[in-house]
Amino acid sequence: MKTAIIIPCYNESKTIGKVVSDFYKYMPNADVYVYDNNSTDGTDEIARNAGAIVRYEYKQGKGNVVKSMFRDIKADCYIMVDGDDTYPAEAAIEFEEIILAGKADMVIGDRLSSTYFEENHRLFHNTGNKVVRKFINLFFESDLHDIMTGMRGFSYNFVKSFPISSKEFEIETEMSVFALMNNFKIVEIPIQYRDRIEGSESKLNTYRDGFKVIMMIFALIRDERPLLFFSVVSIILLTIAGIYFFPILFKFFSTGYVFKIPTLIVISTVVIIATLTFFTGVILHVLKRQHAENLEHHLILLNEINKED
């Protein structure tokens, strides 16, 4: 059984050497890959000197790096971790055991149930994690504790089935939703989180990246739960139409005359759009179910290929 430690990196020269060394200490039989994303501070050389297999992704953004890692590397167990030394390497031992035993397709390192809020002093990051968690759990009927953690374990089937569309830090949210919507087995493990060391700076922009994550959530709701999304849009349109229609209807009952003909025309148009929107959701819902069936066939094929290998 082969395990790959995969580390996406951008300007982590202060910490990447320790991260690589720690994983070799606790996971001596694993291969440690560092994917450098246009670093300018010598991150790649430090990682190479620490013993890591260094590769490069020149399209900027964590999502692009993860796509390359998932595409290039073949292993039975994948453990992804950030290169900022905020996650404990020793936790990877339990991640590996769960994945290789077939008990999960994705293991989530749950920071929020342990030390995250004590260690992380960026108020809006804490609030953002809570908001994203509530959104995902509400719309995807789940009970995950940490949606955006940077330490996860994956099975081969998950990695080779995940169609990544995110380019940047929205990737964690996309992973969580993909696993939920496609019935992959998920296990959460509380892990100790420690804040970055002095002089090591986060690449996250609270407002810009937070906005991208929120937009990603809405896109995922649209794509993964189209019937819900388009039904809500239809209800909103019908509500707006009703607000303008019923006063005209009541006026007709009391006077026998129809007023505001142009408004009625617009209302009719809105009702037609609402109806079309609803049936768009129905059609996409059926297509989504067909896609889920195709994914299941794909997973069966992957298992057969793995057995042959």
C-alpha positions in Angstrom: 0.0 0.0 0.0 1.4 3.3 -1.1 0.8 6.6 0.8 1.5 10.0 -0.7 1.8 13.2 1.4 0.9 16.0 -0.9 1.8 19.6 0.0 0.7 22.6 -2.1 3.1 25.5 -1.4 3.5 29.2 -2.2 6.3 31.1 -0.4 6.5 28.9 2.7 10.3 28.9 3.1 10.1 29.5 6.9 8.1 26.4 7.5 8.3 23.9 4.6 11.6 22.3 5.8 10.1 21.4 9.2 6.8 20.2 7.6 8.6 17.8 5.3 10.9 16.5 8.1 8.0 16.0 10.4 6.1 13.9 7.9 9.2 11.7 7.2 9.6 11.3 10.9 6.0 10.0 11.5 5.4 8.5 8.1 8.8 7.1 7.0 7.3 4.8 4.3 5.3 7.6 2.6 6.4 9.7 -0.4 6.3 13.4 0.4 5.5 15.6 -2.6 5.8 19.4 -2.5 4.1 21.2 -5.4 5.6 24.7 -5.7 3.2 27.3 -7.0 5.6 30.1 -8.3 7.4 30.7 -5.0 10.0 33.4 -5.0 11.6 32.7 -1.6 13.4 29.3 -2.3 10.6 27.1 -1.0 11.3 24.5 -3.6 15.0 24.2 -2.7 14.4 24.0 1.0 11.8 21.2 0.4 14.1 19.3 -1.9 16.9 19.5 0.7 14.6 18.1 3.3 13.9 15.1 1.1 10.7 16.0 -0.6 9.9 15.2 -4.2 9.4 18.7 -5.7 7.2 19.4 -8.6 5.8 22.6 -10.1 2.5 24.1 -11.0 2.8 27.4 -12.8 -0.9 28.3 -12.9 -1.4 30.3 -9.8 -3.9 29.2 -7.2 -4.3 26.4 -4.7 -7.1 24.8 -6.7 -4.8 24.5 -9.8 -2.1 22.9 -7.6 -4.5 20.3 -6.2 -5.7 19.5 -9.7 -2.2 18.8 -10.8 -1.4 16.7 -7.7 -4.5 14.6 -8.0 -3.9 14.1 -11.7 -0.2 13.2 -11.5 0.2 11.1 -8.4 -1.0 7.5 -8.0 -1.3 6.1 -4.5 -3.6 4.1 -2.3 -3.8 6.9 0.3 -3.4 10.6 -0.1 -2.8 13.0 2.8 -3.0 16.7 1.8 -1.7 19.3 4.2 -0.7 23.0 3.9 3.0 23.9 4.1 2.6 26.4 6.8 3.2 24.1 9.8 -0.2 24.7 11.4 -1.2 21.0 11.3 0.3 18.1 13.3 2.1 15.6 11.1 1.5 12.8 13.7 -2.2 13.0 13.0 -1.5 11.6 9.5 -0.9 8.1 11.0 -4.6 7.8 11.9 -5.6 9.3 8.6 -3.7 6.6 6.8 -5.1 3.8 8.9 -8.7 4.9 8.2 -8.2 5.3 4.5 -6.3 2.1 3.9 -8.8 0.1 6.0 -11.6 1.4 3.6 -13.4 3.1 6.4 -13.5 6.5 4.6 -13.0 8.1 1.2 -12.2 11.4 2.8 -10.8 12.1 6.3 -11.3 15.6 7.5 -8.9 17.1 10.0 -11.3 19.0 12.2 -9.6 22.1 13.6 -12.8 23.9 14.8 -13.6 21.3 17.5 -10.2 21.6 19.1 -7.8 24.6 19.2 -8.5 26.7 16.1 -10.5 29.5 17.8 -7.9 29.9 20.5 -4.9 29.8 18.1 -6.3 31.8 15.2 -6.6 35.5 16.2 -8.0 36.7 12.8 -11.6 37.4 13.8 -13.1 37.4 10.3 -11.5 34.1 9.5 -13.2 32.6 12.5 -16.5 34.1 11.6 -16.1 33.0 8.0 -15.4 29.4 9.0 -18.6 29.3 11.0 -20.8 30.9 8.3 -19.5 28.5 5.6 -20.1 25.5 7.9 -23.7 26.6 8.6 -24.4 27.2 4.9 -23.1 23.8 3.8 -24.7 21.9 6.6 -28.1 23.6 5.9 -28.2 23.3 2.1 -26.5 19.9 1.8 -28.2 18.2 4.9 -25.0 17.4 6.6 -23.3 17.8 10.0 -19.7 18.5 9.2 -17.7 20.4 11.8 -14.9 21.8 9.6 -15.5 22.6 5.9 -12.4 24.5 5.1 -9.6 22.6 6.9 -6.3 22.3 5.0 -5.5 18.8 6.3 -7.4 15.9 4.7 -6.9 12.2 3.7 -8.3 10.8 0.5 -8.8 7.4 -1.1 -7.7 6.6 -4.6 -11.3 6.5 -5.8 -12.0 10.0 -4.5 -8.9 11.6 -5.9 -9.4 10.1 -9.4 -13.2 10.9 -9.5 -13.1 14.5 -8.3 -13.6 17.0 -11.1 -12.0 20.1 -9.8 -13.3 23.4 -11.0 -12.0 25.7 -8.2 -8.8 27.7 -9.0 -8.0 29.1 -5.6 -8.9 28.6 -1.9 -12.5 27.6 -2.6 -11.1 24.1 -3.3 -11.7 22.9 0.3 -15.4 23.8 0.1 -15.7 22.1 -3.2 -14.1 18.9 -1.9 -16.5 18.7 1.0 -19.6 19.2 -1.1 -18.5 16.7 -3.8 -18.0 14.1 -1.1 -21.4 14.8 0.5 -23.4 14.9 -2.8 -21.8 11.7 -4.2 -22.2 9.6 -1.0 -18.5 9.2 -0.3 -17.7 7.9 3.2 -16.5 10.8 5.4 -14.8 10.6 8.8 -13.9 13.7 10.8 -11.0 13.6 13.3 -10.3 16.5 15.7 -6.8 17.7 15.3 -4.7 20.2 17.1 -4.2 23.5 15.2 -1.4 25.9 15.8 -1.2 29.4 14.4 1.6 30.4 12.0 5.0 31.1 13.4 6.1 34.7 13.5 7.2 36.0 10.1 5.1 33.5 8.2 2.2 35.2 6.5 -1.1 33.8 5.4 -1.9 34.0 1.6 -5.6 34.3 2.3 -7.3 37.6 1.8 -10.2 37.7 4.2 -12.7 39.7 2.0 -11.6 38.7 -1.5 -11.3 35.0 -0.8 -14.3 35.0 1.5 -16.4 36.4 -1.3 -15.1 33.7 -3.7 -16.0 31.0 -1.2 -19.6 32.3 -0.8 -20.0 32.5 -4.6 -18.6 29.0 -4.8 -21.3 27.8 -2.3 -24.1 29.3 -4.4 -22.6 27.7 -7.6 -22.4 24.4 -5.8 -26.0 24.6 -4.7 -27.0 25.4 -8.2 -25.0 22.5 -9.7 -25.5 19.9 -7.0 -29.1 20.7 -5.9 -30.6 22.2 -9.0 -34.2 21.4 -8.1 -33.9 23.2 -4.8 -32.0 26.2 -6.3 -34.4 26.8 -9.3 -37.5 26.1 -7.1 -36.4 28.9 -4.8 -35.8 31.2 -7.7 -39.3 30.4 -9.1 -40.9 31.0 -5.7 -39.2 34.4 -5.5 -40.4 35.4 -9.0 -44.0 34.2 -8.3 -44.0 36.1 -5.0 -42.9 39.3 -6.9 -45.6 38.7 -9.5 -48.2 38.1 -6.8 -47.4 41.4 -5.0 -48.3 43.3 -8.2 -51.1 41.0 -9.4 -53.4 40.8 -6.4 -54.0 44.6 -6.0 -55.1 44.6 -9.7 -57.3 41.5 -9.1 -59.0 43.1 -6.0 -59.6 46.3 -8.0 -61.3 44.2 -10.7 -63.6 42.5 -8.1 -64.6 45.9 -6.7 -65.0 47.9 -9.9 -65.4 45.4 -12.7 -62.6 47.0 -14.6 -59.0 45.9 -15.3 -56.4 48.6 -14.7 -52.7 48.6 -15.4 -52.7 46.4 -18.5 -48.9 47.0 -19.0 -48.3 45.7 -15.5 -50.4 42.6 -16.2 -48.3 41.9 -19.3 -45.1 42.2 -17.3 -46.6 40.0 -14.5 -47.6 37.3 -17.1 -44.0 37.4 -18.4 -42.6 36.9 -14.9 -45.0 34.0 -14.3 -43.9 32.3 -17.6 -40.2 32.8 -16.6 -40.9 31.3 -13.2 -42.5 28.3 -14.7 -39.6 27.8 -17.2 -37.2 28.2 -14.3 -38.9 25.5 -12.3 -38.9 23.0 -15.1 -35.2 23.9 -15.8 -34.5 22.7 -12.2 -36.5 19.5 -12.9 -34.5 18.7 -16.0 -31.2 19.4 -14.3 -32.2 17.3 -11.3 -32.8 14.3 -13.7 -29.4 15.0 -15.4 -27.8 15.2 -12.0 -29.2 11.8 -11.0 -27.9 10.3 -14.3 -24.5 11.9 -13.6 -24.5 10.2 -10.1 -25.2 6.8 -11.8 -22.3 7.4 -14.3 -20.0 8.2 -11.4 -21.0 5.0 -9.7 -20.1 3.1 -12.8 -16.8 5.0 -13.0 -16.0 4.0 -9.4 -16.7 0.3 -10.2 -14.3 0.5 -13.2 -11.7 2.1 -11.0 -11.9 -0.7 -8.5 -11.5 -3.3 -11.2 -8.5 -1.5 -12.6 -7.0 -1.3 -9.1 -7.5 -5.0 -8.6 -5.8 -5.8 -11.9 -2.8 -3.5 -10.9 
